[in-house]
């Protein structure tokens, strides 16, 4: 799988961040893109960075968001919606 530039370390180790989601790369790629479209600077890291990157779309990855944006991110993606079809 080509590296889309989203798998990297935290920009600032001292930054306050929260683990937002853990799941397969297939889902984390989409989630990071959607969070970025809402102005939330999310990024992802492989759950096991020592494991070889063999292109497995089911490989576990973590999505991180800045602490200040975590509540808004949860509201956007995990809140129950009354307007769903």
FENJODA-V671945 format. One record per backbone hydrogen bond with DSSP energy under -0.5 kcal/mol. NH is the residue of the N-H (numbers start at 1). CO is the residue of the C=O. E is the energy in kcal/mol with one decimal. If there is no record, write none. Layout:
NH|CO|E  NH|CO|E
//
This chain:
4|2|-0.6  8|6|-0.9  8|44|-1.7  15|12|-2.1  17|15|-0.7  18|65|-2.6  20|18|-0.6  20|63|-3.0  21|63|-1.4  23|61|-2.3  25|59|-1.5  26|57|-2.2  27|24|-1.3  28|24|-2.3  29|25|-2.6  30|26|-0.8  31|27|-2.5  32|28|-2.6  33|29|-1.9  34|30|-2.5  35|31|-2.7  36|32|-2.5  37|33|-1.8  38|34|-0.9  38|35|-0.9  39|36|-1.8  40|35|-2.4  41|39|-0.6  42|40|-2.0  43|64|-1.8  44|6|-1.9  45|62|-2.0  47|60|-2.1  48|60|-0.5  49|47|-0.5  51|48|-1.6  54|52|-1.3  57|55|-0.5  59|56|-1.4  61|23|-2.8  62|45|-3.3  63|21|-3.2  64|43|-3.2  64|62|-0.5  65|18|-2.1  67|16|-2.7  69|66|-1.6  70|66|-0.8  70|67|-0.9  73|69|-2.5  74|70|-2.4  75|71|-2.2  76|72|-2.3  77|73|-2.1  78|74|-2.8  79|74|-0.7  79|75|-0.7
//
